Amino acid sequence: MNRSELREFETLILSRLEELERNSLVGQDAQSVVELDQQAVGRLSRMDALQNQAMAKAQQTRRDLEALRLRAALDRMAEGEFGYCEDCGDDIPRRRLDLDPAASKCVSCAAG
């Protein structure tokens, strides 16, 4: 992979990290503690709030994992290992990296 392609992927990864960070900031309110005051909030409304809180926490967990994968891809770039399968060492196809720049395995190794 040439320098230009690496810069493209670095830009894409940094852009995705920024987007994840913005989404995390937006989702913080939805993860806040649900009030137990049943006088202010009915039982069904409280159940909805708890469900929304659980979904917001699950989304945050997914965002955190994706950010971790993207940072690992940046580390692989710095080490000169980006674009190579961590299992077999073969090139990861450009098309796969376009879809998922955090991919660390070729299709064969990821499927196995």
GIZI-V980532 format. One record per residue. N is the residue number from 0. PHI is phi as a letter, one per 30 degrees, with the letter a starting at -180 (* if undefined). OMEGA is omega in degrees with one decimal (none if undefined). D_FIRST is the distance of its C-alpha to the first C-alpha in Angstrom with 1 decimal. Layout:
# GIZI-V980532
n phi omega d_first
N PHI OMEGA D_FIRST
N PHI OMEGA D_FIRST
This chain:
# GIZI-V980532
n phi omega d_first
0 * -177.7 0.0
1 d -176.5 3.8
2 d -179.3 6.8
3 d 178.4 8.3
4 d 177.9 6.3
5 d 178.1 6.8
6 d 177.1 10.3
7 e -179.0 10.9
8 d 177.9 10.5
9 d 178.1 12.5
10 d 178.9 15.1
11 d -179.1 15.4
12 d 179.1 16.0
13 d 176.9 18.4
14 d 178.2 20.2
15 d 177.1 20.7
16 d 177.4 22.1
17 d 178.7 24.4
18 d 177.6 25.6
19 d 179.2 26.3
20 d 177.8 28.3
21 d 179.8 30.3
22 d 177.5 31.1
23 d 179.6 32.2
24 d 179.0 34.6
25 d -175.6 36.0
26 d -177.9 36.6
27 d -179.8 38.4
28 d -178.1 41.8
29 d -179.5 41.5
30 c -175.8 41.1
31 d -177.0 44.3
32 d 178.3 47.3
33 d -179.3 49.5
34 d -179.7 53.1
35 c -177.1 55.8
36 d -177.6 58.6
37 d 175.8 59.7
38 d -177.8 62.2
39 d -177.0 59.5
40 b 178.6 57.1
41 d -176.9 58.4
42 d -179.4 57.3
43 d 177.6 55.2
44 d 178.3 53.5
45 d 177.9 52.8
46 d 175.8 51.3
47 d -179.9 49.1
48 d 178.2 48.1
49 d 178.6 47.3
50 d 177.5 45.2
51 d 178.0 43.3
52 d 179.8 42.8
53 d 178.6 41.5
54 d 179.0 39.0
55 d 178.2 37.9
56 d 177.9 37.4
57 d 177.1 35.4
58 d 179.1 33.1
59 d 177.3 32.7
60 d 177.5 31.8
61 d 178.3 29.1
62 d 179.8 27.8
63 d 178.9 27.9
64 d 178.7 25.9
65 d 178.1 23.2
66 d 177.3 23.0
67 d 178.0 22.8
68 d -179.4 19.9
69 d 177.2 18.0
70 d 176.4 19.0
71 d 177.3 17.7
72 d 176.6 14.3
73 d 176.7 14.5
74 d 178.1 15.8
75 d 176.3 12.9
76 d -178.3 10.7
77 d -179.4 13.4
78 d -178.7 13.5
79 i -177.5 9.9
80 c -177.7 10.3
81 d 177.9 8.6
82 j 177.5 7.4
83 c -179.8 9.6
84 d -179.4 13.2
85 d 179.0 15.8
86 c -173.0 18.3
87 c 178.9 17.1
88 i 178.3 13.8
89 d 175.3 12.3
90 d 170.8 9.1
91 d -176.9 10.2
92 e -179.7 10.4
93 e -178.1 9.0
94 d 178.0 12.8
95 d 179.6 13.6
96 d 175.7 11.5
97 d 179.8 13.0
98 d -177.9 16.3
99 b -177.4 15.9
100 d 178.3 13.2
101 c -179.1 15.2
102 e -179.3 14.9
103 c 179.9 14.7
104 b 174.1 15.6
105 d -176.4 14.9
106 d -178.0 17.7
107 d -178.7 19.8
108 d 178.6 19.9
109 d -179.5 20.5
110 d -174.4 23.4
111 d none 24.9
